[in-house]
Amino acid sequence: MPPTTHAQWLDLAARLLPSVGHLIDGADDRGTGGLFPLVSPRDGQVFAEVADATPADAERAVAAARRAFDAGPWPRLSPTERGRVLQRLADLVEEHRTELALLVSLEMGKPVTEAYDIELRAVINTLRYYGELAGKLADEAPRTAPDALALVTREPVGVVAAIVPWNFPLTLAAWKIAPALASGCTVVLKPSEQTPLSALRLGRLAMEAGLPDGVLNVIAGRGPATGQALGLHPDVDVVAFTGSTAVGRCYLRYAADSNLKRVWLELGGKSPNIILPDAPDLRAAAATAAWGIFFNAGEMCTAPSRLLVHSSIADLVVDTVVERARTLRIGDPLDPDTEMGPIATARQLESILGHIAGAHQDGARLHTGGSPLLDRAGFYLQPTVFDQVTGDMRLARDEVFGPVLAVHTFDTVEEAVALANNSVYGLAAGLWTSDLSTAHQVSRQLRVGTVWVNCYEEGDLSVPFGGYKQSGNGRDKSAHALEKFTELKTTWIQL
Ligand code: NAD
C-alpha cells in the first residue's frame, strides 16, 4: 500500500536520495560527463544528482544495443518468450510502484497520488498489453498464382532510439519501449534531463526482469548533446520521439543528414474542446473542460487549451470553469490533498508567463489567475482563464503547455469547426452534443487524431494515439504501434 499522508510521503522522500549513473550494456555506468544536479519543482531545491551523458556515452549505448540486436538472443527469442519478460517487468513495476511514483513526483511536480494512480497504472497496463500481444500475432500468406508462395512477414527494425519528454515520463517511455521490445528491437532510451531518475529505475527493473544485456540502455543527458548524437548515429535504425514540434523537426533533420532512419513523432497540440448548446449535461461539460486544462498543471499534449463554446451558453460554462480555477488546491505534490502541483521547471514557468503577457498584449480578457504564487518556494502558478480570444491571437495559436485556457465563442457549428481546424496542430478535440448526427458529422470534419465526444482524455491501450498535421505521425498504443518497430518483408517462392 502506498503512504496515505503528506508526512509519510515526505519521510519516504527524505530516505530516497539517489545519485545515479546510466544503464549501458546491462551495467551501471558513470559515463564521461560528470554529474548534473536535479532541481525539484516542488521547492526549487536540488534533490539528487545524475550522470550527464556525452556523445561518447551515447556512442557506447548505441554500440551495446547494436551488438544485442545483431548477435544477441533477444531478436531471436520466440515472441511469446519476449512477452513473458515484459510481463515480469510489469510485475516488478507493480512491486516498486510507490518508489517510481515518488521519483516522478519529485522530478516534475505531478501530485504523487496521480503519479501512483494514473501514470504508474498506464505503465503497468502498457507492459501487460504488449506482453500479451507479442505472442498472439500472425504474418500473412496472400493468395497468389498456384505455382508460387508469397510470405509477408514482419521483422524487428533494429536499434531504436526512444526520446521522451518530462510530462508523463514513464508512460511515454513505456509506450515506446514495450512495443519496440515486443517486436524484438533493442533500445536506447533518453529521458528528459528533468526526469532521468524514474527512467533509470525502470531500466534497472527491466534487467531484473530478465532482459539480456544491451537490449535496453538508458542514458541521462541533455537534449542538444545526447539527443543529437542519437539522432545522427548511423547505427540507430529508428527514432521514436515524443516532445515539442520544434525538437521533432530537429530529428527529421538528423535523419536527413545521416542514414535516413525512420523518425516517428508525437508532438505538440492546441486542442479545441467544442461545447454545443445541446450538450447532454452542460455543467458536466464545463467541469470536464476545467479538469482537462488544469490536470497535470496543463502540461498535457492533449490539453483542451481552446474552449470553443456556443455564445448562448458561454456565461454558464465560463463561470463554472472560473469557479473551479479559483477553488483548486495548489500545493506540494507530495501532499495527497493537492489537486495541482507546480510547473515542472523554472524555464517552463517563465515560458508560460511569456504566453500570458502575450495574451494581455493581444487584447484577450483575463478572467482569473495569470500570476505565479510567490508566497512559497517552487514553481507554482495560478490556474488561468482568458476569454474574448480570437483566432489571430497568439494564445489561440501557440502551445502554452501550462494551466492556461483560451475561451472562444461561436454562433454556428460551421464556425466552430472552422475555428477548431484553424491550427497547425491536429492532436485531439472534444465535442459535446446530444445529437448523434452532429457528433459524427463534426467528428469527420475535425482534422485531428482523436475526437472525444461527451468526454475528454478517455482511452484504452487497444486504441491508437497520435496526431495529424504538425502534431506528428505514426501512432502510439494499440497493435498499430508495432508497425513503427517492424519492417515488412516479402518472400516470393516460385514453386
Ligand atoms: P522537448 O521537445 O523540449 O524535449 C523532448 C526530448 O527531446 C527530451 O528528451 C529532450 O532532452 C530532447 N531534446 C531537446 N532538445 C533537443 C535537441 N536539440 N536535439 C535532440 N534532442 C533534444 O519537449 P519537453 O519540453 O520535454 O516536453 C513538452 C513537449 O512535448 C510539448 O510540446 C508537448 O506537447 C509534447 N508532448 C507530446 C506528446 C504526444 O504524445 N503528442 C506527449 C507528451 C508531450
Boltz pocket constraint, residues with backbone or C-beta under 6 A from the ligand:
constraints:
  - pocket:
      binder: B
      contacts: [[A, 163], [A, 164], [A, 165], [A, 166], [A, 167], [A, 168], [A, 172], [A, 190], [A, 191], [A, 192], [A, 193], [A, 221], [A, 222], [A, 223], [A, 224], [A, 225], [A, 226], [A, 227], [A, 228], [A, 231], [A, 242], [A, 243], [A, 244], [A, 245], [A, 247], [A, 248], [A, 250], [A, 266], [A, 267], [A, 268], [A, 269], [A, 300], [A, 301], [A, 302], [A, 399], [A, 401], [A, 427], [A, 467], [A, 471], [A, 472]]
      max_distance: 6.0
